[in-house]
Amino acid sequence: MKPHLIVLDLDGTLLTDQQQISAKTKKTLFQAKEQGHQVMIATGRPYRASDIYYHELGLTTPIVNFNGAYVHHPKNAAWQTVHTPIDLGVVHDVVDSINTYEYENIIAEVKDDIYVHTEDERILNIFNMGNPKITLGDLYTHLLDNPTSLLIQANEVNSMIIRDHLQAVHAEVIEHRRWGAPLHIIEIVRRGLNKAVGIAHVAKDLGIPRDRIIAFGDEDNDLEMIEYAGLGVAMGNGIASLKHIANEITTSNNDDGIAKILIERLKLS
């Protein structure tokens, strides 16, 4: 069988609800690698919060972080990194425009450096994975570089209102996604970026055509990736809109949904 590229979202997909890779899924992924297939991660997370799983799976491929805004190779410094941040002027425009709405916090990330507008223990606990450098205080004062991503924290109702505003006013310069529990967060990256863009870059480098890409996801930041892949698979716990466009729907992230598809499609034992 010709080599396939297996693309894995993390939260709600590769990871169980306990934030672990199940033994069966891990075994299946190692079998796939032994058969000559390539395995990679495509996530909204920064690298510092995904490297533990990269190393657990023994990966030697590039990784897509920040939903496509940062594509790099942890094992090969010579590989052409692609970092596409948001222009700082756009960030200021967005922050200015949402000040008329109710929100709880704004967070900016420059790769693995974090800028938090208002100190909040819940936010610090979520973003502390990987021990990043965290700067607290007014973003206008402290954020001097173009950020990889911008995050707006608001309650569920206000998140929807703010997303409608972003779509109406800033759609030409940004993309925005939602996070699920535990906090309602809107994630913003530069216009035109998504996981599919990053995967296409990696697949070209690996010499694997689109029809031999198998991608797994569960949320709205996986939509383009699932549509792009030759075989786009939605997890059983995935959102309805993703299941609607997926080629297949597998079992949930807690029921080895990834392993089930790979065993069938790649004829693994």
TORKOL-4160 file (C-alpha; in steps of 0.2 Angstrom, whole numbers, padded with zeros to 4 digits, m for minus):
269
<pt num="1" X="0000" Y="0000" Z="0000"/>
<pt num="2" X="0007" Y="0017" Z="m0004"/>
<pt num="3" X="0011" Y="0028" Z="0010"/>
<pt num="4" X="m0003" Y="0039" Z="0018"/>
<pt num="5" X="m0002" Y="0055" Z="0028"/>
<pt num="6" X="m0012" Y="0052" Z="0044"/>
<pt num="7" X="m0017" Y="0069" Z="0052"/>
<pt num="8" X="m0023" Y="0070" Z="0070"/>
<pt num="9" X="m0032" Y="0084" Z="0079"/>
<pt num="10" X="m0028" Y="0083" Z="0098"/>
<pt num="11" X="m0043" Y="0088" Z="0109"/>
<pt num="12" X="m0058" Y="0078" Z="0107"/>
<pt num="13" X="m0050" Y="0067" Z="0093"/>
<pt num="14" X="m0033" Y="0059" Z="0097"/>
<pt num="15" X="m0035" Y="0063" Z="0116"/>
<pt num="16" X="m0048" Y="0055" Z="0127"/>
<pt num="17" X="m0058" Y="0066" Z="0139"/>
<pt num="18" X="m0044" Y="0062" Z="0152"/>
<pt num="19" X="m0031" Y="0070" Z="0140"/>
<pt num="20" X="m0023" Y="0054" Z="0136"/>
<pt num="21" X="m0019" Y="0044" Z="0120"/>
<pt num="22" X="m0027" Y="0027" Z="0123"/>
<pt num="23" X="m0016" Y="0011" Z="0122"/>
<pt num="24" X="m0026" Y="0004" Z="0107"/>
<pt num="25" X="m0025" Y="0020" Z="0097"/>
<pt num="26" X="m0006" Y="0022" Z="0101"/>
<pt num="27" X="m0003" Y="0004" Z="0096"/>
<pt num="28" X="m0012" Y="0007" Z="0079"/>
<pt num="29" X="m0003" Y="0023" Z="0075"/>
<pt num="30" X="0014" Y="0014" Z="0078"/>
<pt num="31" X="0009" Y="0000" Z="0067"/>
<pt num="32" X="0004" Y="0013" Z="0054"/>
<pt num="33" X="0021" Y="0021" Z="0055"/>
<pt num="34" X="0030" Y="0003" Z="0054"/>
<pt num="35" X="0020" Y="0000" Z="0038"/>
<pt num="36" X="0028" Y="0016" Z="0030"/>
<pt num="37" X="0013" Y="0029" Z="0033"/>
<pt num="38" X="0017" Y="0046" Z="0040"/>
<pt num="39" X="0008" Y="0053" Z="0056"/>
<pt num="40" X="0007" Y="0071" Z="0060"/>
<pt num="41" X="m0003" Y="0082" Z="0072"/>
<pt num="42" X="m0013" Y="0098" Z="0067"/>
<pt num="43" X="m0020" Y="0107" Z="0082"/>
<pt num="44" X="m0026" Y="0124" Z="0088"/>
<pt num="45" X="m0014" Y="0122" Z="0102"/>
<pt num="46" X="0003" Y="0130" Z="0103"/>
<pt num="47" X="0018" Y="0118" Z="0102"/>
<pt num="48" X="0022" Y="0119" Z="0120"/>
<pt num="49" X="0005" Y="0112" Z="0124"/>
<pt num="50" X="0007" Y="0098" Z="0110"/>
<pt num="51" X="0025" Y="0093" Z="0111"/>
<pt num="52" X="0021" Y="0080" Z="0125"/>
<pt num="53" X="0010" Y="0070" Z="0112"/>
<pt num="54" X="0022" Y="0073" Z="0098"/>
<pt num="55" X="0036" Y="0064" Z="0108"/>
<pt num="56" X="0024" Y="0051" Z="0115"/>
<pt num="57" X="0020" Y="0045" Z="0097"/>
<pt num="58" X="0038" Y="0046" Z="0092"/>
<pt num="59" X="0034" Y="0058" Z="0078"/>
<pt num="60" X="0047" Y="0064" Z="0065"/>
<pt num="61" X="0036" Y="0075" Z="0055"/>
<pt num="62" X="0032" Y="0093" Z="0054"/>
<pt num="63" X="0017" Y="0099" Z="0065"/>
<pt num="64" X="0003" Y="0112" Z="0062"/>
<pt num="65" X="0000" Y="0123" Z="0077"/>
<pt num="66" X="m0011" Y="0138" Z="0080"/>
<pt num="67" X="m0024" Y="0131" Z="0067"/>
<pt num="68" X="m0011" Y="0134" Z="0053"/>
<pt num="69" X="m0003" Y="0150" Z="0059"/>
<pt num="70" X="0013" Y="0141" Z="0064"/>
<pt num="71" X="0020" Y="0126" Z="0054"/>
<pt num="72" X="0037" Y="0119" Z="0059"/>
<pt num="73" X="0047" Y="0104" Z="0061"/>
<pt num="74" X="0053" Y="0100" Z="0079"/>
<pt num="75" X="0066" Y="0088" Z="0074"/>
<pt num="76" X="0073" Y="0097" Z="0059"/>
<pt num="77" X="0079" Y="0115" Z="0061"/>
<pt num="78" X="0083" Y="0116" Z="0043"/>
<pt num="79" X="0065" Y="0113" Z="0038"/>
<pt num="80" X="0057" Y="0129" Z="0031"/>
<pt num="81" X="0046" Y="0135" Z="0046"/>
<pt num="82" X="0030" Y="0145" Z="0041"/>
<pt num="83" X="0024" Y="0158" Z="0054"/>
<pt num="84" X="0010" Y="0169" Z="0048"/>
<pt num="85" X="0005" Y="0181" Z="0063"/>
<pt num="86" X="m0008" Y="0194" Z="0063"/>
<pt num="87" X="m0003" Y="0212" Z="0060"/>
<pt num="88" X="m0002" Y="0222" Z="0076"/>
<pt num="89" X="m0012" Y="0236" Z="0068"/>
<pt num="90" X="m0026" Y="0223" Z="0065"/>
<pt num="91" X="m0025" Y="0217" Z="0083"/>
<pt num="92" X="m0028" Y="0235" Z="0089"/>
<pt num="93" X="m0042" Y="0238" Z="0077"/>
<pt num="94" X="m0051" Y="0222" Z="0084"/>
<pt num="95" X="m0048" Y="0226" Z="0102"/>
<pt num="96" X="m0054" Y="0244" Z="0099"/>
<pt num="97" X="m0070" Y="0238" Z="0090"/>
<pt num="98" X="m0075" Y="0225" Z="0104"/>
<pt num="99" X="m0074" Y="0237" Z="0118"/>
<pt num="100" X="m0092" Y="0241" Z="0116"/>
<pt num="101" X="m0096" Y="0223" Z="0120"/>
<pt num="102" X="m0095" Y="0213" Z="0136"/>
<pt num="103" X="m0080" Y="0202" Z="0137"/>
<pt num="104" X="m0069" Y="0195" Z="0151"/>
<pt num="105" X="m0052" Y="0194" Z="0145"/>
<pt num="106" X="m0040" Y="0196" Z="0130"/>
<pt num="107" X="m0025" Y="0185" Z="0127"/>
<pt num="108" X="m0012" Y="0186" Z="0114"/>
<pt num="109" X="0001" Y="0173" Z="0110"/>
<pt num="110" X="0017" Y="0176" Z="0100"/>
<pt num="111" X="0022" Y="0158" Z="0097"/>
<pt num="112" X="0026" Y="0152" Z="0115"/>
<pt num="113" X="0025" Y="0169" Z="0124"/>
<pt num="114" X="0008" Y="0174" Z="0131"/>
<pt num="115" X="0001" Y="0191" Z="0135"/>
<pt num="116" X="m0014" Y="0192" Z="0146"/>
<pt num="117" X="m0024" Y="0208" Z="0147"/>
<pt num="118" X="m0032" Y="0205" Z="0164"/>
<pt num="119" X="m0025" Y="0193" Z="0177"/>
<pt num="120" X="m0036" Y="0178" Z="0180"/>
<pt num="121" X="m0031" Y="0162" Z="0188"/>
<pt num="122" X="m0042" Y="0151" Z="0177"/>
<pt num="123" X="m0034" Y="0158" Z="0161"/>
<pt num="124" X="m0016" Y="0156" Z="0169"/>
<pt num="125" X="m0020" Y="0138" Z="0173"/>
<pt num="126" X="m0026" Y="0134" Z="0155"/>
<pt num="127" X="m0011" Y="0143" Z="0147"/>
<pt num="128" X="0003" Y="0138" Z="0159"/>
<pt num="129" X="0006" Y="0121" Z="0150"/>
<pt num="130" X="0024" Y="0121" Z="0145"/>
<pt num="131" X="0029" Y="0135" Z="0157"/>
<pt num="132" X="0028" Y="0149" Z="0144"/>
<pt num="133" X="0034" Y="0167" Z="0147"/>
<pt num="134" X="0018" Y="0176" Z="0153"/>
<pt num="135" X="0016" Y="0195" Z="0153"/>
<pt num="136" X="0002" Y="0202" Z="0163"/>
<pt num="137" X="m0006" Y="0219" Z="0159"/>
<pt num="138" X="m0012" Y="0231" Z="0146"/>
<pt num="139" X="m0009" Y="0224" Z="0128"/>
<pt num="140" X="m0006" Y="0241" Z="0121"/>
<pt num="141" X="0008" Y="0243" Z="0132"/>
<pt num="142" X="0016" Y="0226" Z="0132"/>
<pt num="143" X="0012" Y="0218" Z="0116"/>
<pt num="144" X="0025" Y="0224" Z="0104"/>
<pt num="145" X="0026" Y="0210" Z="0091"/>
<pt num="146" X="0013" Y="0203" Z="0078"/>
<pt num="147" X="0004" Y="0189" Z="0088"/>
<pt num="148" X="0002" Y="0172" Z="0081"/>
<pt num="149" X="m0016" Y="0172" Z="0088"/>
<pt num="150" X="m0027" Y="0183" Z="0098"/>
<pt num="151" X="m0040" Y="0176" Z="0110"/>
<pt num="152" X="m0056" Y="0184" Z="0117"/>
<pt num="153" X="m0064" Y="0176" Z="0132"/>
<pt num="154" X="m0083" Y="0180" Z="0135"/>
<pt num="155" X="m0098" Y="0171" Z="0141"/>
<pt num="156" X="m0108" Y="0160" Z="0129"/>
<pt num="157" X="m0120" Y="0173" Z="0124"/>
<pt num="158" X="m0108" Y="0187" Z="0122"/>
<pt num="159" X="m0096" Y="0175" Z="0112"/>
<pt num="160" X="m0109" Y="0173" Z="0099"/>
<pt num="161" X="m0112" Y="0192" Z="0098"/>
<pt num="162" X="m0094" Y="0196" Z="0097"/>
<pt num="163" X="m0091" Y="0183" Z="0083"/>
<pt num="164" X="m0106" Y="0190" Z="0073"/>
<pt num="165" X="m0097" Y="0207" Z="0075"/>
<pt num="166" X="m0080" Y="0200" Z="0070"/>
<pt num="167" X="m0088" Y="0192" Z="0054"/>
<pt num="168" X="m0097" Y="0208" Z="0049"/>
<pt num="169" X="m0083" Y="0220" Z="0052"/>
<pt num="170" X="m0066" Y="0211" Z="0051"/>
<pt num="171" X="m0069" Y="0196" Z="0040"/>
<pt num="172" X="m0057" Y="0203" Z="0027"/>
<pt num="173" X="m0042" Y="0202" Z="0038"/>
<pt num="174" X="m0045" Y="0188" Z="0051"/>
<pt num="175" X="m0052" Y="0171" Z="0054"/>
<pt num="176" X="m0061" Y="0166" Z="0070"/>
<pt num="177" X="m0065" Y="0150" Z="0079"/>
<pt num="178" X="m0073" Y="0145" Z="0095"/>
<pt num="179" X="m0066" Y="0135" Z="0109"/>
<pt num="180" X="m0078" Y="0123" Z="0119"/>
<pt num="181" X="m0077" Y="0120" Z="0138"/>
<pt num="182" X="m0071" Y="0124" Z="0150"/>
<pt num="183" X="m0071" Y="0142" Z="0145"/>
<pt num="184" X="m0079" Y="0151" Z="0130"/>
<pt num="185" X="m0065" Y="0158" Z="0120"/>
<pt num="186" X="m0065" Y="0165" Z="0102"/>
<pt num="187" X="m0048" Y="0162" Z="0094"/>
<pt num="188" X="m0042" Y="0174" Z="0080"/>
<pt num="189" X="m0029" Y="0171" Z="0067"/>
<pt num="190" X="m0024" Y="0179" Z="0051"/>
<pt num="191" X="m0036" Y="0179" Z="0036"/>
<pt num="192" X="m0034" Y="0163" Z="0025"/>
<pt num="193" X="m0026" Y="0152" Z="0038"/>
<pt num="194" X="m0033" Y="0135" Z="0044"/>
<pt num="195" X="m0027" Y="0118" Z="0047"/>
<pt num="196" X="m0029" Y="0113" Z="0028"/>
<pt num="197" X="m0016" Y="0126" Z="0023"/>
<pt num="198" X="m0003" Y="0119" Z="0035"/>
<pt num="199" X="m0007" Y="0101" Z="0030"/>
<pt num="200" X="m0005" Y="0105" Z="0011"/>
<pt num="201" X="0012" Y="0113" Z="0015"/>
<pt num="202" X="0018" Y="0097" Z="0024"/>
<pt num="203" X="0010" Y="0085" Z="0012"/>
<pt num="204" X="0019" Y="0093" Z="m0003"/>
<pt num="205" X="0036" Y="0092" Z="0007"/>
<pt num="206" X="0032" Y="0073" Z="0010"/>
<pt num="207" X="0027" Y="0070" Z="m0007"/>
<pt num="208" X="0010" Y="0063" Z="m0002"/>
<pt num="209" X="m0005" Y="0068" Z="m0013"/>
<pt num="210" X="m0021" Y="0074" Z="m0006"/>
<pt num="211" X="m0031" Y="0058" Z="m0010"/>
<pt num="212" X="m0019" Y="0049" Z="0002"/>
<pt num="213" X="m0022" Y="0060" Z="0017"/>
<pt num="214" X="m0033" Y="0054" Z="0031"/>
<pt num="215" X="m0038" Y="0067" Z="0043"/>
<pt num="216" X="m0047" Y="0066" Z="0060"/>
<pt num="217" X="m0056" Y="0080" Z="0069"/>
<pt num="218" X="m0071" Y="0085" Z="0080"/>
<pt num="219" X="m0073" Y="0104" Z="0080"/>
<pt num="220" X="m0076" Y="0119" Z="0069"/>
<pt num="221" X="m0057" Y="0122" Z="0067"/>
<pt num="222" X="m0056" Y="0105" Z="0058"/>
<pt num="223" X="m0069" Y="0109" Z="0045"/>
<pt num="224" X="m0057" Y="0114" Z="0031"/>
<pt num="225" X="m0045" Y="0100" Z="0035"/>
<pt num="226" X="m0059" Y="0087" Z="0035"/>
<pt num="227" X="m0065" Y="0094" Z="0018"/>
<pt num="228" X="m0047" Y="0095" Z="0011"/>
<pt num="229" X="m0042" Y="0077" Z="0015"/>
<pt num="230" X="m0045" Y="0063" Z="0003"/>
<pt num="231" X="m0053" Y="0054" Z="0018"/>
<pt num="232" X="m0060" Y="0066" Z="0031"/>
<pt num="233" X="m0066" Y="0058" Z="0047"/>
<pt num="234" X="m0077" Y="0066" Z="0060"/>
<pt num="235" X="m0076" Y="0059" Z="0077"/>
<pt num="236" X="m0093" Y="0052" Z="0085"/>
<pt num="237" X="m0092" Y="0066" Z="0098"/>
<pt num="238" X="m0089" Y="0079" Z="0084"/>
<pt num="239" X="m0101" Y="0094" Z="0080"/>
<pt num="240" X="m0115" Y="0091" Z="0068"/>
<pt num="241" X="m0108" Y="0103" Z="0054"/>
<pt num="242" X="m0092" Y="0093" Z="0053"/>
<pt num="243" X="m0101" Y="0076" Z="0052"/>
<pt num="244" X="m0111" Y="0083" Z="0038"/>
<pt num="245" X="m0096" Y="0086" Z="0027"/>
<pt num="246" X="m0085" Y="0071" Z="0033"/>
<pt num="247" X="m0082" Y="0056" Z="0022"/>
<pt num="248" X="m0084" Y="0045" Z="0037"/>
<pt num="249" X="m0090" Y="0046" Z="0055"/>
<pt num="250" X="m0081" Y="0035" Z="0067"/>
<pt num="251" X="m0083" Y="0031" Z="0086"/>
<pt num="252" X="m0079" Y="0044" Z="0099"/>
<pt num="253" X="m0062" Y="0050" Z="0106"/>
<pt num="254" X="m0065" Y="0039" Z="0121"/>
<pt num="255" X="m0069" Y="0023" Z="0110"/>
<pt num="256" X="m0054" Y="0022" Z="0099"/>
<pt num="257" X="m0062" Y="0030" Z="0084"/>
<pt num="258" X="m0045" Y="0034" Z="0076"/>
<pt num="259" X="m0039" Y="0016" Z="0078"/>
<pt num="260" X="m0056" Y="0009" Z="0071"/>
<pt num="261" X="m0054" Y="0018" Z="0054"/>
<pt num="262" X="m0035" Y="0015" Z="0052"/>
<pt num="263" X="m0037" Y="m0003" Z="0055"/>
<pt num="264" X="m0050" Y="m0004" Z="0042"/>
<pt num="265" X="m0043" Y="0007" Z="0029"/>
<pt num="266" X="m0024" Y="0003" Z="0030"/>
<pt num="267" X="m0027" Y="m0015" Z="0034"/>
<pt num="268" X="m0018" Y="m0015" Z="0050"/>
<pt num="269" X="m0020" Y="m0030" Z="0062"/>
